[in-house]
Amino acid sequence: MGGLGPILASLAAGNAAAFAHRMKRNAVVYAIILLFLLTAYVLAVAALAVYLGQLWGMPIGLLVVAAGALVLAVFIYLCVMLADRAAEKRRRAAAAADTQKAMMVTAALTASRRSSSRSR
């Protein structure tokens, strides 16, 4: 049985090394995917700006694209702010419920100690 420990340790180390290798490889693959997605996004925004520039003139087209990005950014910011506010309310409600439970337990313990001390 003494020889089983080192074998299991080497298997665990091998699995850990393989896991670390997979994670590094996946990180590189996801970074490349992100790079291509960002390139596609930038080119799509540029194409939209050129198209709108041909319709309404380049300054107006660029202003429309910039305004759209600003409106989208403000919308996302408001959504995140509302989600944070809701999470904070849930945390406060959970903390209040935990405090209430702790007070009940303390009251119950105090009452049981008083009743046991009176019965003596």
A tleap script that builds the chain and sets N, CA, C and O, in Angstrom:
source leaprc.protein.ff14SB
mol = sequence {
  NMET GLY GLY LEU GLY PRO ILE LEU ALA SER
  LEU ALA ALA GLY ASN ALA ALA ALA PHE ALA
  HIE ARG MET LYS ARG ASN ALA VAL VAL TYR
  ALA ILE ILE LEU LEU PHE LEU LEU THR ALA
  TYR VAL LEU ALA VAL ALA ALA LEU ALA VAL
  TYR LEU GLY GLN LEU TRP GLY MET PRO ILE
  GLY LEU LEU VAL VAL ALA ALA GLY ALA LEU
  VAL LEU ALA VAL PHE ILE TYR LEU CYS VAL
  MET LEU ALA ASP ARG ALA ALA GLU LYS ARG
  ARG ARG ALA ALA ALA ALA ALA ASP THR GLN
  LYS ALA MET MET VAL THR ALA ALA LEU THR
  ALA SER ARG ARG SER SER SER ARG SER CARG
}
set mol.1.N position { 0.818 -1.192 0.000 }
set mol.1.CA position { 0.000 0.000 0.000 }
set mol.1.C position { 0.860 1.253 0.000 }
set mol.1.O position { 0.417 2.313 -0.441 }
set mol.2.N position { 2.091 1.137 0.493 }
set mol.2.CA position { 2.989 2.286 0.543 }
set mol.2.C position { 3.376 2.765 -0.842 }
set mol.2.O position { 3.634 3.956 -1.018 }
set mol.3.N position { 3.427 1.895 -1.822 }
set mol.3.CA position { 3.792 2.285 -3.172 }
set mol.3.C position { 2.658 2.908 -3.952 }
set mol.3.O position { 2.884 3.457 -5.030 }
set mol.4.N position { 1.440 2.838 -3.434 }
set mol.4.CA position { 0.279 3.378 -4.135 }
set mol.4.C position { 0.217 4.898 -4.054 }
set mol.4.O position { -0.250 5.548 -4.990 }
set mol.5.N position { 0.677 5.463 -2.964 }
set mol.5.CA position { 0.634 6.920 -2.777 }
set mol.5.C position { 1.398 7.682 -3.846 }
set mol.5.O position { 0.836 8.590 -4.459 }
set mol.6.N position { 2.678 7.342 -4.097 }
set mol.6.CA position { 3.419 8.063 -5.143 }
set mol.6.C position { 2.816 7.903 -6.534 }
set mol.6.O position { 2.878 8.824 -7.349 }
set mol.7.N position { 2.237 6.744 -6.807 }
set mol.7.CA position { 1.618 6.535 -8.123 }
set mol.7.C position { 0.402 7.453 -8.280 }
set mol.7.O position { 0.223 8.086 -9.320 }
set mol.8.N position { -0.428 7.517 -7.236 }
set mol.8.CA position { -1.605 8.399 -7.295 }
set mol.8.C position { -1.190 9.861 -7.400 }
set mol.8.O position { -1.824 10.643 -8.109 }
set mol.9.N position { -0.114 10.229 -6.686 }
set mol.9.CA position { 0.366 11.609 -6.754 }
set mol.9.C position { 0.858 11.951 -8.154 }
set mol.9.O position { 0.617 13.052 -8.649 }
set mol.10.N position { 1.546 11.010 -8.791 }
set mol.10.CA position { 2.034 11.290 -10.145 }
set mol.10.C position { 0.881 11.383 -11.136 }
set mol.10.O position { 0.921 12.190 -12.064 }
set mol.11.N position { -0.153 10.552 -10.939 }
set mol.11.CA position { -1.333 10.651 -11.812 }
set mol.11.C position { -2.033 11.990 -11.640 }
set mol.11.O position { -2.445 12.620 -12.614 }
set mol.12.N position { -2.163 12.419 -10.376 }
set mol.12.CA position { -2.811 13.712 -10.120 }
set mol.12.C position { -1.991 14.845 -10.712 }
set mol.12.O position { -2.551 15.781 -11.283 }
set mol.13.N position { -0.667 14.773 -10.582 }
set mol.13.CA position { 0.194 15.811 -11.151 }
set mol.13.C position { 0.094 15.815 -12.665 }
set mol.13.O position { 0.077 16.879 -13.283 }
set mol.14.N position { 0.029 14.635 -13.269 }
set mol.14.CA position { -0.109 14.557 -14.722 }
set mol.14.C position { -1.418 15.152 -15.183 }
set mol.14.O position { -1.461 15.866 -16.185 }
set mol.15.N position { -2.487 14.865 -14.463 }
set mol.15.CA position { -3.788 15.443 -14.809 }
set mol.15.C position { -3.780 16.947 -14.616 }
set mol.15.O position { -4.360 17.681 -15.416 }
set mol.16.N position { -3.122 17.412 -13.552 }
set mol.16.CA position { -3.047 18.852 -13.305 }
set mol.16.C position { -2.239 19.534 -14.407 }
set mol.16.O position { -2.607 20.614 -14.868 }
set mol.17.N position { -1.153 18.914 -14.824 }
set mol.17.CA position { -0.338 19.492 -15.893 }
set mol.17.C position { -1.121 19.518 -17.206 }
set mol.17.O position { -1.055 20.497 -17.949 }
set mol.18.N position { -1.858 18.448 -17.492 }
set mol.18.CA position { -2.663 18.407 -18.714 }
set mol.18.C position { -3.770 19.461 -18.658 }
set mol.18.O position { -4.073 20.111 -19.658 }
set mol.19.N position { -4.361 19.618 -17.489 }
set mol.19.CA position { -5.406 20.633 -17.310 }
set mol.19.C position { -4.837 22.035 -17.535 }
set mol.19.O position { -5.445 22.860 -18.216 }
set mol.20.N position { -3.657 22.295 -16.950 }
set mol.20.CA position { -3.026 23.609 -17.119 }
set mol.20.C position { -2.686 23.847 -18.592 }
set mol.20.O position { -2.852 24.957 -19.098 }
set mol.21.N position { -2.216 22.821 -19.269 }
set mol.21.CA position { -1.885 22.950 -20.693 }
set mol.21.C position { -3.133 23.274 -21.515 }
set mol.21.O position { -3.101 24.139 -22.390 }
set mol.22.N position { -4.241 22.567 -21.225 }
set mol.22.CA position { -5.503 22.831 -21.936 }
set mol.22.C position { -5.983 24.254 -21.679 }
set mol.22.O position { -6.468 24.925 -22.590 }
set mol.23.N position { -5.847 24.709 -20.443 }
set mol.23.CA position { -6.305 26.065 -20.113 }
set mol.23.C position { -5.486 27.107 -20.871 }
set mol.23.O position { -6.041 28.076 -21.389 }
set mol.24.N position { -4.168 26.913 -20.937 }
set mol.24.CA position { -3.318 27.853 -21.675 }
set mol.24.C position { -3.676 27.850 -23.156 }
set mol.24.O position { -3.774 28.907 -23.778 }
set mol.25.N position { -3.871 26.656 -23.719 }
set mol.25.CA position { -4.224 26.554 -25.133 }
set mol.25.C position { -5.562 27.232 -25.392 }
set mol.25.O position { -5.701 27.973 -26.365 }
set mol.26.N position { -6.547 26.987 -24.533 }
set mol.26.CA position { -7.860 27.606 -24.706 }
set mol.26.C position { -7.775 29.119 -24.574 }
set mol.26.O position { -8.463 29.843 -25.293 }
set mol.27.N position { -6.942 29.602 -23.666 }
set mol.27.CA position { -6.789 31.052 -23.507 }
set mol.27.C position { -6.254 31.669 -24.795 }
set mol.27.O position { -6.722 32.728 -25.214 }
set mol.28.N position { -5.293 31.029 -25.416 }
set mol.28.CA position { -4.736 31.543 -26.668 }
set mol.28.C position { -5.787 31.497 -27.776 }
set mol.28.O position { -5.925 32.453 -28.539 }
set mol.29.N position { -6.524 30.399 -27.868 }
set mol.29.CA position { -7.560 30.276 -28.898 }
set mol.29.C position { -8.645 31.334 -28.697 }
set mol.29.O position { -9.079 31.965 -29.661 }
set mol.30.N position { -9.087 31.532 -27.455 }
set mol.30.CA position { -10.120 32.540 -27.199 }
set mol.30.C position { -9.606 33.950 -27.455 }
set mol.30.O position { -10.369 34.809 -27.895 }
set mol.31.N position { -8.341 34.203 -27.192 }
set mol.31.CA position { -7.766 35.519 -27.490 }
set mol.31.C position { -7.766 35.772 -28.993 }
set mol.31.O position { -8.067 36.883 -29.430 }
set mol.32.N position { -7.434 34.762 -29.785 }
set mol.32.CA position { -7.457 34.914 -31.246 }
set mol.32.C position { -8.882 35.140 -31.738 }
set mol.32.O position { -9.115 35.981 -32.605 }
set mol.33.N position { -9.834 34.390 -31.186 }
set mol.33.CA position { -11.242 34.573 -31.563 }
set mol.33.C position { -11.695 35.984 -31.228 }
set mol.33.O position { -12.369 36.628 -32.031 }
set mol.34.N position { -11.328 36.468 -30.044 }
set mol.34.CA position { -11.693 37.831 -29.636 }
set mol.34.C position { -11.092 38.862 -30.577 }
set mol.34.O position { -11.747 39.846 -30.920 }
set mol.35.N position { -9.869 38.650 -30.991 }
set mol.35.CA position { -9.222 39.567 -31.922 }
set mol.35.C position { -10.007 39.645 -33.235 }
set mol.35.O position { -10.239 40.737 -33.754 }
set mol.36.N position { -10.412 38.497 -33.770 }
set mol.36.CA position { -11.178 38.495 -35.019 }
set mol.36.C position { -12.570 39.111 -34.830 }
set mol.36.O position { -13.064 39.803 -35.720 }
set mol.37.N position { -13.200 38.865 -33.685 }
set mol.37.CA position { -14.505 39.485 -33.427 }
set mol.37.C position { -14.388 41.001 -33.336 }
set mol.37.O position { -15.232 41.723 -33.868 }
set mol.38.N position { -13.353 41.483 -32.670 }
set mol.38.CA position { -13.159 42.934 -32.582 }
set mol.38.C position { -12.855 43.534 -33.948 }
set mol.38.O position { -13.318 44.631 -34.262 }
set mol.39.N position { -12.083 42.826 -34.759 }
set mol.39.CA position { -11.799 43.297 -36.122 }
set mol.39.C position { -13.091 43.388 -36.931 }
set mol.39.O position { -13.320 44.371 -37.635 }
set mol.40.N position { -13.931 42.361 -36.828 }
set mol.40.CA position { -15.210 42.372 -37.553 }
set mol.40.C position { -16.095 43.519 -37.062 }
set mol.40.O position { -16.762 44.173 -37.865 }
set mol.41.N position { -16.104 43.765 -35.766 }
set mol.41.CA position { -16.922 44.847 -35.221 }
set mol.41.C position { -16.441 46.201 -35.741 }
set mol.41.O position { -17.241 47.024 -36.186 }
set mol.42.N position { -15.132 46.424 -35.681 }
set mol.42.CA position { -14.582 47.701 -36.138 }
set mol.42.C position { -14.870 47.907 -37.627 }
set mol.42.O position { -15.237 49.005 -38.044 }
set mol.43.N position { -14.706 46.863 -38.416 }
set mol.43.CA position { -14.978 46.998 -39.849 }
set mol.43.C position { -16.463 47.219 -40.125 }
set mol.43.O position { -16.811 47.955 -41.049 }
set mol.44.N position { -17.338 46.600 -39.347 }
set mol.44.CA position { -18.779 46.825 -39.522 }
set mol.44.C position { -19.141 48.270 -39.182 }
set mol.44.O position { -19.933 48.890 -39.891 }
set mol.45.N position { -18.577 48.805 -38.119 }
set mol.45.CA position { -18.844 50.205 -37.760 }
set mol.45.C position { -18.283 51.136 -38.836 }
set mol.45.O position { -18.924 52.123 -39.198 }
set mol.46.N position { -17.101 50.827 -39.342 }
set mol.46.CA position { -16.522 51.654 -40.416 }
set mol.46.C position { -17.389 51.597 -41.671 }
set mol.46.O position { -17.605 52.619 -42.323 }
set mol.47.N position { -17.885 50.409 -42.012 }
set mol.47.CA position { -18.751 50.281 -43.191 }
set mol.47.C position { -20.044 51.065 -43.006 }
set mol.47.O position { -20.536 51.692 -43.943 }
set mol.48.N position { -20.592 51.026 -41.793 }
set mol.48.CA position { -21.797 51.805 -41.519 }
set mol.48.C position { -21.519 53.295 -41.661 }
set mol.48.O position { -22.325 54.034 -42.227 }
set mol.49.N position { -20.383 53.730 -41.149 }
set mol.49.CA position { -20.022 55.147 -41.254 }
set mol.49.C position { -19.857 55.562 -42.721 }
set mol.49.O position { -20.303 56.642 -43.108 }
set mol.50.N position { -19.232 54.727 -43.526 }
set mol.50.CA position { -19.054 55.046 -44.948 }
set mol.50.C position { -20.401 55.083 -45.651 }
set mol.50.O position { -20.657 55.979 -46.454 }
set mol.51.N position { -21.260 54.119 -45.356 }
set mol.51.CA position { -22.588 54.080 -45.988 }
set mol.51.C position { -23.401 55.328 -45.628 }
set mol.51.O position { -23.976 55.983 -46.497 }
set mol.52.N position { -23.435 55.641 -44.325 }
set mol.52.CA position { -24.171 56.836 -43.918 }
set mol.52.C position { -23.515 58.098 -44.458 }
set mol.52.O position { -24.195 59.083 -44.746 }
set mol.53.N position { -22.190 58.068 -44.595 }
set mol.53.CA position { -21.490 59.213 -45.179 }
set mol.53.C position { -21.878 59.438 -46.632 }
set mol.53.O position { -21.962 60.579 -47.086 }
set mol.54.N position { -22.114 58.360 -47.356 }
set mol.54.CA position { -22.552 58.496 -48.742 }
set mol.54.C position { -23.986 59.007 -48.823 }
set mol.54.O position { -24.335 59.731 -49.755 }
set mol.55.N position { -24.817 58.633 -47.850 }
set mol.55.CA position { -26.214 59.097 -47.865 }
set mol.55.C position { -26.339 60.549 -47.431 }
set mol.55.O position { -27.005 61.343 -48.095 }
set mol.56.N position { -25.697 60.900 -46.311 }
set mol.56.CA position { -25.912 62.210 -45.697 }
set mol.56.C position { -24.673 63.088 -45.648 }
set mol.56.O position { -24.734 64.204 -45.132 }
set mol.57.N position { -23.585 62.627 -46.155 }
set mol.57.CA position { -22.321 63.364 -46.036 }
set mol.57.C position { -21.497 62.761 -44.894 }
set mol.57.O position { -22.043 62.273 -43.904 }
set mol.58.N position { -20.193 62.805 -45.054 }
set mol.58.CA position { -19.325 62.132 -44.096 }
set mol.58.C position { -19.435 62.677 -42.667 }
set mol.58.O position { -19.504 61.873 -41.738 }
set mol.59.N position { -19.456 63.984 -42.441 }
set mol.59.CA position { -19.553 64.454 -41.040 }
set mol.59.C position { -20.844 63.994 -40.363 }
set mol.59.O position { -20.813 63.576 -39.205 }
set mol.60.N position { -21.954 64.062 -41.050 }
set mol.60.CA position { -23.233 63.655 -40.466 }
set mol.60.C position { -23.244 62.144 -40.241 }
set mol.60.O position { -23.719 61.679 -39.205 }
set mol.61.N position { -22.732 61.383 -41.187 }
set mol.61.CA position { -22.670 59.928 -41.039 }
set mol.61.C position { -21.850 59.527 -39.817 }
set mol.61.O position { -22.257 58.657 -39.047 }
set mol.62.N position { -20.700 60.161 -39.644 }
set mol.62.CA position { -19.860 59.861 -38.483 }
set mol.62.C position { -20.534 60.288 -37.181 }
set mol.62.O position { -20.426 59.597 -36.167 }
set mol.63.N position { -21.223 61.416 -37.207 }
set mol.63.CA position { -21.938 61.862 -35.999 }
set mol.63.C position { -23.067 60.900 -35.634 }
set mol.63.O position { -23.303 60.639 -34.454 }
set mol.64.N position { -23.758 60.375 -36.634 }
set mol.64.CA position { -24.834 59.415 -36.371 }
set mol.64.C position { -24.271 58.137 -35.756 }
set mol.64.O position { -24.836 57.605 -34.801 }
set mol.65.N position { -23.157 57.643 -36.303 }
set mol.65.CA position { -22.534 56.442 -35.747 }
set mol.65.C position { -22.066 56.706 -34.313 }
set mol.65.O position { -22.266 55.868 -33.433 }
set mol.66.N position { -21.446 57.861 -34.075 }
set mol.66.CA position { -20.975 58.200 -32.728 }
set mol.66.C position { -22.144 58.330 -31.753 }
set mol.66.O position { -22.064 57.864 -30.617 }
set mol.67.N position { -23.231 58.964 -32.202 }
set mol.67.CA position { -24.402 59.108 -31.339 }
set mol.67.C position { -25.014 57.748 -31.019 }
set mol.67.O position { -25.428 57.502 -29.886 }
set mol.68.N position { -25.070 56.867 -32.015 }
set mol.68.CA position { -25.590 55.518 -31.762 }
set mol.68.C position { -24.751 54.766 -30.751 }
set mol.68.O position { -25.290 54.086 -29.878 }
set mol.69.N position { -23.422 54.883 -30.859 }
set mol.69.CA position { -22.538 54.226 -29.888 }
set mol.69.C position { -22.720 54.810 -28.502 }
set mol.69.O position { -22.698 54.080 -27.511 }
set mol.70.N position { -22.902 56.128 -28.424 }
set mol.70.CA position { -23.108 56.783 -27.124 }
set mol.70.C position { -24.420 56.345 -26.492 }
set mol.70.O position { -24.467 56.058 -25.296 }
set mol.71.N position { -25.475 56.291 -27.276 }
set mol.71.CA position { -26.772 55.851 -26.750 }
set mol.71.C position { -26.693 54.400 -26.279 }
set mol.71.O position { -27.229 54.055 -25.226 }
set mol.72.N position { -26.030 53.564 -27.051 }
set mol.72.CA position { -25.869 52.162 -26.657 }
set mol.72.C position { -25.063 52.042 -25.364 }
set mol.72.O position { -25.408 51.236 -24.500 }
set mol.73.N position { -24.001 52.823 -25.219 }
set mol.73.CA position { -23.183 52.796 -24.007 }
set mol.73.C position { -23.984 53.247 -22.787 }
set mol.73.O position { -23.882 52.644 -21.718 }
set mol.74.N position { -24.775 54.298 -22.944 }
set mol.74.CA position { -25.592 54.780 -21.825 }
set mol.74.C position { -26.643 53.740 -21.450 }
set mol.74.O position { -26.899 53.523 -20.266 }
set mol.75.N position { -27.249 53.099 -22.433 }
set mol.75.CA position { -28.244 52.059 -22.171 }
set mol.75.C position { -27.630 50.895 -21.397 }
set mol.75.O position { -28.208 50.421 -20.418 }
set mol.76.N position { -26.458 50.436 -21.836 }
set mol.76.CA position { -25.789 49.332 -21.139 }
set mol.76.C position { -25.422 49.747 -19.723 }
set mol.76.O position { -25.578 48.963 -18.787 }
set mol.77.N position { -24.935 50.975 -19.557 }
set mol.77.CA position { -24.577 51.471 -18.224 }
set mol.77.C position { -25.797 51.492 -17.304 }
set mol.77.O position { -25.706 51.086 -16.145 }
set mol.78.N position { -26.924 51.958 -17.808 }
set mol.78.CA position { -28.144 51.991 -16.994 }
set mol.78.C position { -28.604 50.581 -16.623 }
set mol.78.O position { -29.042 50.345 -15.497 }
set mol.79.N position { -28.506 49.651 -17.564 }
set mol.79.CA position { -28.879 48.262 -17.264 }
set mol.79.C position { -28.000 47.681 -16.165 }
set mol.79.O position { -28.496 47.020 -15.254 }
set mol.80.N position { -26.695 47.926 -16.249 }
set mol.80.CA position { -25.777 47.424 -15.225 }
set mol.80.C position { -26.068 48.082 -13.882 }
set mol.80.O position { -26.033 47.419 -12.845 }
set mol.81.N position { -26.353 49.378 -13.894 }
set mol.81.CA position { -26.654 50.090 -12.659 }
set mol.81.C position { -27.929 49.526 -12.015 }
set mol.81.O position { -27.969 49.330 -10.800 }
set mol.82.N position { -28.953 49.268 -12.805 }
set mol.82.CA position { -30.188 48.702 -12.264 }
set mol.82.C position { -29.966 47.291 -11.728 }
set mol.82.O position { -30.519 46.929 -10.689 }
set mol.83.N position { -29.168 46.498 -12.424 }
set mol.83.CA position { -28.859 45.141 -11.951 }
set mol.83.C position { -28.084 45.192 -10.640 }
set mol.83.O position { -28.341 44.396 -9.738 }
set mol.84.N position { -27.137 46.123 -10.528 }
set mol.84.CA position { -26.381 46.275 -9.274 }
set mol.84.C position { -27.295 46.701 -8.134 }
set mol.84.O position { -27.159 46.226 -7.006 }
set mol.85.N position { -28.215 47.591 -8.433 }
set mol.85.CA position { -29.144 48.052 -7.393 }
set mol.85.C position { -30.028 46.906 -6.915 }
set mol.85.O position { -30.276 46.771 -5.717 }
set mol.86.N position { -30.500 46.087 -7.839 }
set mol.86.CA position { -31.333 44.940 -7.463 }
set mol.86.C position { -30.524 43.934 -6.644 }
set mol.86.O position { -31.037 43.372 -5.676 }
set mol.87.N position { -29.272 43.703 -7.023 }
set mol.87.CA position { -28.423 42.778 -6.260 }
set mol.87.C position { -28.168 43.309 -4.860 }
set mol.87.O position { -28.147 42.544 -3.896 }
set mol.88.N position { -27.972 44.621 -4.745 }
set mol.88.CA position { -27.750 45.222 -3.421 }
set mol.88.C position { -28.996 45.079 -2.550 }
set mol.88.O position { -28.880 44.812 -1.353 }
set mol.89.N position { -30.181 45.250 -3.129 }
set mol.89.CA position { -31.419 45.060 -2.361 }
set mol.89.C position { -31.545 43.618 -1.882 }
set mol.89.O position { -31.950 43.369 -0.747 }
set mol.90.N position { -31.191 42.654 -2.764 }
set mol.90.CA position { -31.232 41.254 -2.355 }
set mol.90.C position { -30.249 40.980 -1.226 }
set mol.90.O position { -30.568 40.251 -0.286 }
set mol.91.N position { -29.037 41.569 -1.316 }
set mol.91.CA position { -28.042 41.379 -0.252 }
set mol.91.C position { -28.530 41.960 1.062 }
set mol.91.O position { -28.366 41.346 2.116 }
set mol.92.N position { -29.131 43.147 1.002 }
set mol.92.CA position { -29.645 43.768 2.233 }
set mol.92.C position { -30.776 42.952 2.830 }
set mol.92.O position { -30.851 42.788 4.048 }
set mol.93.N position { -31.661 42.434 1.974 }
set mol.93.CA position { -32.769 41.620 2.474 }
set mol.93.C position { -32.247 40.338 3.111 }
set mol.93.O position { -32.746 39.914 4.153 }
set mol.94.N position { -31.248 39.723 2.489 }
set mol.94.CA position { -30.661 38.506 3.062 }
set mol.94.C position { -29.977 38.809 4.388 }
set mol.94.O position { -30.086 38.029 5.334 }
set mol.95.N position { -29.273 39.937 4.465 }
set mol.95.CA position { -28.607 40.314 5.711 }
set mol.95.C position { -29.626 40.594 6.805 }
set mol.95.O position { -29.422 40.231 7.963 }
set mol.96.N position { -30.731 41.247 6.429 }
set mol.96.CA position { -31.776 41.521 7.419 }
set mol.96.C position { -32.405 40.223 7.909 }
set mol.96.O position { -32.688 40.077 9.098 }
set mol.97.N position { -32.621 39.285 6.997 }
set mol.97.CA position { -33.196 38.004 7.392 }
set mol.97.C position { -32.228 37.240 8.298 }
set mol.97.O position { -32.659 36.611 9.265 }
set mol.98.N position { -30.931 37.287 7.999 }
set mol.98.CA position { -29.942 36.636 8.851 }
set mol.98.C position { -29.898 37.283 10.227 }
set mol.98.O position { -29.777 36.588 11.236 }
set mol.99.N position { -29.995 38.609 10.275 }
set mol.99.CA position { -30.001 39.314 11.555 }
set mol.99.C position { -31.236 38.932 12.356 }
set mol.99.O position { -31.157 38.709 13.564 }
set mol.100.N position { -32.368 38.858 11.683 }
set mol.100.CA position { -33.619 38.475 12.352 }
set mol.100.C position { -33.499 37.066 12.931 }
set mol.100.O position { -33.911 36.827 14.066 }
set mol.101.N position { -32.940 36.137 12.161 }
set mol.101.CA position { -32.767 34.760 12.644 }
set mol.101.C position { -31.837 34.724 13.840 }
set mol.101.O position { -32.091 34.005 14.806 }
set mol.102.N position { -30.755 35.501 13.782 }
set mol.102.CA position { -29.809 35.527 14.892 }
set mol.102.C position { -30.466 36.088 16.150 }
set mol.102.O position { -30.214 35.606 17.254 }
set mol.103.N position { -31.294 37.088 15.985 }
set mol.103.CA position { -31.995 37.660 17.148 }
set mol.103.C position { -32.967 36.645 17.734 }
set mol.103.O position { -33.091 36.546 18.954 }
set mol.104.N position { -33.660 35.888 16.882 }
set mol.104.CA position { -34.595 34.868 17.373 }
set mol.104.C position { -33.863 33.773 18.138 }
set mol.104.O position { -34.315 33.333 19.195 }
set mol.105.N position { -32.724 33.335 17.593 }
set mol.105.CA position { -31.952 32.295 18.267 }
set mol.105.C position { -31.451 32.799 19.612 }
set mol.105.O position { -31.501 32.082 20.611 }
set mol.106.N position { -30.961 34.051 19.632 }
set mol.106.CA position { -30.486 34.632 20.887 }
set mol.106.C position { -31.614 34.734 21.894 }
set mol.106.O position { -31.423 34.416 23.068 }
set mol.107.N position { -32.791 35.173 21.454 }
set mol.107.CA position { -33.936 35.281 22.358 }
set mol.107.C position { -34.353 33.910 22.870 }
set mol.107.O position { -34.686 33.754 24.045 }
set mol.108.N position { -34.333 32.914 21.981 }
set mol.108.CA position { -34.712 31.564 22.402 }
set mol.108.C position { -33.714 31.010 23.404 }
set mol.108.O position { -34.112 30.383 24.385 }
set mol.109.N position { -32.434 31.228 23.176 }
set mol.109.CA position { -31.419 30.755 24.121 }
set mol.109.C position { -31.537 31.466 25.464 }
set mol.109.O position { -31.414 30.844 26.519 }
set mol.110.N position { -31.776 32.766 25.416 }
set mol.110.CA position { -31.932 33.526 26.654 }
set mol.110.C position { -33.153 33.044 27.423 }
set mol.110.O position { -33.104 32.891 28.644 }
set mol.111.N position { -34.248 32.803 26.707 }
set mol.111.CA position { -35.466 32.327 27.371 }
set mol.111.C position { -35.266 30.943 27.964 }
set mol.111.O position { -35.747 30.656 29.060 }
set mol.112.N position { -34.556 30.086 27.242 }
set mol.112.CA position { -34.340 28.724 27.763 }
set mol.112.C position { -33.399 28.749 28.955 }
set mol.112.O position { -33.562 27.928 29.858 }
set mol.113.N position { -32.439 29.632 29.004 }
set mol.113.CA position { -31.528 29.749 30.157 }
set mol.113.C position { -32.277 30.282 31.366 }
set mol.113.O position { -32.066 29.823 32.489 }
set mol.114.N position { -33.155 31.257 31.131 }
set mol.114.CA position { -33.924 31.806 32.246 }
set mol.114.C position { -34.861 30.739 32.837 }
set mol.114.O position { -34.999 30.601 34.053 }
set mol.115.N position { -35.490 29.998 31.930 }
set mol.115.CA position { -36.426 28.973 32.436 }
set mol.115.C position { -35.676 27.851 33.144 }
set mol.115.O position { -36.184 27.285 34.112 }
set mol.116.N position { -34.475 27.523 32.675 }
set mol.116.CA position { -33.721 26.445 33.347 }
set mol.116.C position { -33.140 26.942 34.661 }
set mol.116.O position { -32.989 26.156 35.597 }
set mol.117.N position { -32.809 28.234 34.757 }
set mol.117.CA position { -32.277 28.746 36.028 }
set mol.117.C position { -33.389 28.907 37.065 }
set mol.117.O position { -33.125 28.788 38.261 }
set mol.118.N position { -34.607 29.172 36.642 }
set mol.118.CA position { -35.742 29.287 37.572 }
set mol.118.C position { -36.162 27.934 38.108 }
set mol.118.O position { -36.629 27.827 39.242 }
set mol.119.N position { -35.998 26.903 37.298 }
set mol.119.CA position { -36.436 25.585 37.732 }
set mol.119.C position { -35.473 24.982 38.738 }
set mol.119.O position { -35.819 24.007 39.405 }
set mol.120.N position { -34.294 25.525 38.863 }
set mol.120.CA position { -33.328 24.975 39.837 }
set mol.120.C position { -33.608 25.465 41.171 }
set mol.120.O position { -32.904 25.113 42.118 }
savepdb mol mol.pdb
quit
